[in-house]
């Protein structure tokens, strides 16, 4: 299985996402199409995004509009998104002169939708990309709050190693950097592909609905690759 060929098919079916491939050794590659930007830094300016809450796209315009309204008005999803927005803002403020949080809007993808809010900041002098990575990763969307308590719970209850899933992937230049959160991803090893996905759990989450959300995300990834079962 050629991972770059897989990524090419994935990129065609996932506009508005960041596409990545990391190939540490021959025969193994970590690939994905992530809708969640961790941050983009250019000079003293930084942009981050809080992304949380999920609904699928509808089969008809009427159904699609209903799913959009359901997401935008969902108390549970709004609270889930607020955890992420607050944590990113709190992480950025010590590193910035100022931070502005935009309105909550819909991030509409080819096969799904999320709540999104943009955060803009002006960095203090001598703040480096590695400082931003240390402050922002992991976000509550992939770990939880309080962070250390959540990571301890994840280590205790998750029966597998996440590997690179949900980690930051990106690049650092002389006066700029950009990283995305490596969700909607897969690990290619020779002729096998392992897909990864997850969901945010808050008070009011329904286990069956969260499981369906995870399966829907995995199914969307697989369908782009021509796997429908």
N, C-alpha and C positions, 0 to 999 in steps of 0.2 A: 504494500500500500504506500503510494507516494504521498507524503504529508502535504507537500506544496500543491499537488493536484487536488487533494481533499480541500485545502484552504481556498483554492480558486473557485471550486463549486460552492463552498460556504459563503464566500464574499459576494457571489452573484445573487444569492437569496437573502442576504442580510444587510441591506443598505442602512445607513445611519448608525453603524457599529464600527468599532475599531477592530481591525483584523490583525492577528499576530501569529507568528510561528517562531518558536525557540527550538533549536536543534542542537542539543549538547553533544550527542554522539551519533554516529551512523546508525540508522534503523530506528531511532527514537526521536519524536518531536512532540512538543506541546503546542496545540493550535487552538484558536478560538475566534469568536466574533462577539465582543463585549459592548453592551450599550452604556456601561458605567465608567465615566472618566473619573480618575482619582484627582488629578490636577494637571493643568497646563500652565507653565511658568514662562514668561517672556520678559527679560529684564526684571524690573521691580513689580511687574503685574502678575497676579496669580488668579486663575479661574478654577473652581472646583464645582462638582455637581453632587447633590444628594438625590439618589435614585432608590426608590422602594415602592412596594405595593405593585400588584400584578393583576392584569386581566388579559384574556385572549382577545384576538380580533374576532368579529362576528362574521357569519357566513353571508349576511345580507346587510345593506346599509342601515336598516332599522335595528337589527340586532347589534350591529357594531356601535351605533349611537347609544343604545341602551347600556351596553357594557362600559362605554366611556363614562356615561353619567353615574353608573354604579360605582366605578372606581373613584371618580372625583368627589363623590358625596359619602364615601364609606368612612365611618368613624374609625374602624379598626385600621384601615390602610393609611388614613391620615395620621393616626398616632404612630404607626410603624415608621412612616416617612419623617415625622417630627423628631423621632429619636436620632435618625441619621443626620438631619439638617442641623440640629442643636449640637451634636458631637463634632461635626466638621467645623462649624462656626467657633466652638470653644477651642478646638485644636489650632485653628488659624490665628485667632486674635493675639496670642503672645508673640507671633512671628510677623504680625502686620501692624502698620499704622492705623489702618481702618479695614473693616470687612462689611460688605453689603450683601444681604440675602434677598434674592428675587422672589417673586410670587411662585406658588406651586402651580405647575402646568402639567399637561399630558406629554409624555414621550411616546410617540406612536411609532411602532416598528412594523415590519412586514407581517409578523405573526403574533404580536403581542403588544402590550402597552403598560407603562409604568407612570407613577408620579415622579416629577422631577422639579428641583429648585436649583437655581444657579447661585453660587457664591463668588463674589469678586473682591479681591483685596489688593492692597499696596504693601509690598514686603518691606520690612525693616532692612537696614544695611547689614551685609554679611550673612544673610540667610541663604543657605545652600539647598539644592534639591534634596540632598540626603537628610537635611533637617525636616523638610516637608514630608518626605517618606516616613521618617520616624514618628512624626506627629500625626499623620493622617491614617496610616495603616496599622491595624485593620479597622475599617469603619464598622459601625453597628450593623450595617447591611449584611456583612459576612461574619461578624463575631458577636457583638452585643454590647450592652452597657449594664453596669460598669465593665470596662473592657477586661480587666484582670479576672474578675469574677466569672465573666462569660467564657473566657478562654479556659479557665479551670474546669468549668462545667462541660465544655466541648471536649476537652481532653479526656474527661471521665466517661462521657456517654457516647461519643461517636466511635463506632467500631472499626474505623479505618483511618489511614493516613491521608490527609488531603493532598499531599505532595505540593505541586505548584498551583493547584486550584485555589482561586480567590486571592492569590498573591498579586502584588503590583508588577506589571510588565510595561516597559517603555524604554525611553532613551534620555540621555543627558548630553547636552551640547555646551558650548562655551558660555553662552548667556541665556540658555533656554533649556527646558526639559518638558517632557510630557509622559504621563503614566496613566494606564487604565487598570481597572480591577479585572483580573483574569477569571471572569465567570463565563457561562455559555462556552465551555471549553472541552477539549478532548485530548487524550494522550494516545498517540500512535506509536505502537511497538511492532515493528515488522508488519505482519498481516492482521493485527488486531487494533481496534479502536475502542477505548474506554471513555464514556461520556460522563460529565460531572454537572450537577445542578443542585440547587438548594432553595429554601424559602425562609422568610423571616417569621419568627414565632413571637407573638405578643399576647397580652391578655385579650381574650376574645377570639383567638385563633381556633379554627375547627380542624382537628387532625386530618380528617378525610379530605377536606377542601385543600389543605396545605399539600397533602400527598398528590392530589390531582394536579395542583399547580406545578409540582416538581416533574411529574410525568409529562405534563403538557410542554414544559421547557425542553425536556429531553426529546420528546417527540418532534418538536419543531426543528431541533438541531438535526435529528435523524432524517426527517422528511426532506430537508434541504439536500441531503446526501443521497436521496432516492430510497431511503429505508422507511417503509410505511407500516410495518408490523411491529 
